[in-house]
C-alpha cells in the first residue's frame, strides 16, 4: 500500500534566502493528525486554519527544507495551498470520485477517477 505521494507545486515556496522549493512528498493522514489539528488553539480560534495545521503535519518533504511548519504553509501562494488541499483530499478519500473528461486529441468522452489518488506508475 502506498502511503506517500510526490507532488510539484504550481508556483513554489520561496524561503528567507530566496530559494524556490517546489518538489515535495505528502503522506497519508492518520487519525492523530486530524485529532491534533482540530485541538490546536489556532484552529479553535479560526476554523480556516485547519488546512494549515493538517498540511504541516502530513507534508514530509518540501525541497530542501528541514521541516514543513505551519509558518511555511502560511507563506505559500494561494494556488499552492489550493493544490495541496486538493491532493490531501484525494489521497485521504475513501470514496471513488469520477469526473467526465474529454480527450483533447481525439474528442472522445470518458470518466476519469480523481479520488482516491492512485499510485503513480513506475
C-alpha positions in Angstrom: 0.0 0.0 0.0 1.4 3.4 -1.0 1.5 5.8 1.9 3.5 8.7 0.5 2.8 10.7 -2.7 5.1 13.0 -4.6 4.0 16.4 -5.8 5.3 19.5 -7.6 3.8 22.8 -6.5 2.5 25.1 -9.3 4.4 28.1 -8.0 6.6 27.0 -5.1 7.6 28.2 -1.7 10.3 30.9 -1.5 12.4 30.7 1.7 14.1 33.6 3.5 17.2 33.2 1.4 15.2 33.4 -1.8 15.5 29.6 -2.7 12.5 28.1 -4.5 11.1 24.8 -3.2 8.5 23.1 -5.5 9.1 19.3 -5.2 7.7 17.5 -2.2 6.1 14.5 -0.7 2.9 14.1 1.3 1.9 11.1 3.5 -1.5 9.7 4.2 -3.2 11.3 7.2 -3.6 9.4 10.4 -6.4 9.8 12.9 -3.9 11.6 15.3 -3.2 14.2 12.6 -6.8 15.2 12.4 -7.4 15.0 16.1 -4.4 17.1 16.9 -5.3 19.7 14.2 -8.8 20.1 15.5 -7.5 20.6 19.0 -4.9 23.2 18.0 -5.7 26.6 19.6 -5.2 28.3 16.3 -7.9 26.1 14.7 -10.2 26.6 17.6 -9.9 30.3 17.2 -10.3 30.2 13.4 -11.6 27.2 11.5 -9.9 28.3 8.3 -6.6 27.5 9.9 -7.3 23.7 9.9 -5.7 23.1 6.5 -2.6 24.9 7.6 -2.1 22.6 10.6 -3.1 19.4 8.7 -0.7 20.1 5.8 2.2 21.0 8.1 1.7 17.5 9.7 1.4 15.4 6.6 3.9 17.1 4.2 7.1 15.1 4.9 9.3 16.9 2.4 9.4 20.2 0.5 12.5 20.9 -1.4 15.5 21.1 0.9 13.6 22.4 3.9 14.4 20.7 7.2 10.8 20.8 8.3 7.5 22.0 7.0 6.0 24.1 9.7 2.6 26.0 9.8 4.6 29.1 9.1 5.8 27.6 5.8 2.2 26.6 4.8 1.0 30.2 5.7 3.6 31.6 3.3 2.6 29.5 0.3 1.0 31.2 -2.6 -2.8 30.7 -2.7 -2.6 28.5 -5.8 -0.1 26.2 -4.0 -2.3 26.0 -0.9 -5.3 25.0 -3.0 -3.2 22.5 -4.9 -2.0 20.8 -1.6 -5.5 20.8 -0.2 -6.8 19.0 -3.3 -4.0 16.4 -3.0 -4.8 15.9 0.7 -8.5 15.3 -0.1 -7.7 13.0 -3.0 -5.2 10.7 -1.2 -7.2 10.5 2.0 -10.6 10.0 0.4 -12.3 6.6 0.9 -14.9 7.3 -1.8 -14.3 6.9 -5.5 -14.8 10.2 -7.4 -15.2 10.1 -11.1 -15.3 13.2 -13.4 -16.4 13.4 -17.0 -13.5 14.2 -19.3 -12.8 14.8 -23.0 -9.6 13.8 -24.7 -8.1 17.0 -26.2 -6.5 14.9 -29.1 -9.5 12.8 -30.3 -12.5 14.4 -28.6 -13.5 11.0 -27.0 -15.6 11.3 -23.8 -14.6 9.2 -20.8 -14.7 9.0 -17.0 -11.5 9.8 -15.0 -11.1 8.7 -11.4 -9.6 11.5 -9.3 -10.1 10.1 -5.8 -8.8 8.2 -4.1 -5.5 9.1 -5.8 -4.0 6.1 -7.5 -0.3 5.3 -7.0 1.9 6.7 -9.7 3.2 4.2 -12.3 6.9 3.4 -12.1 
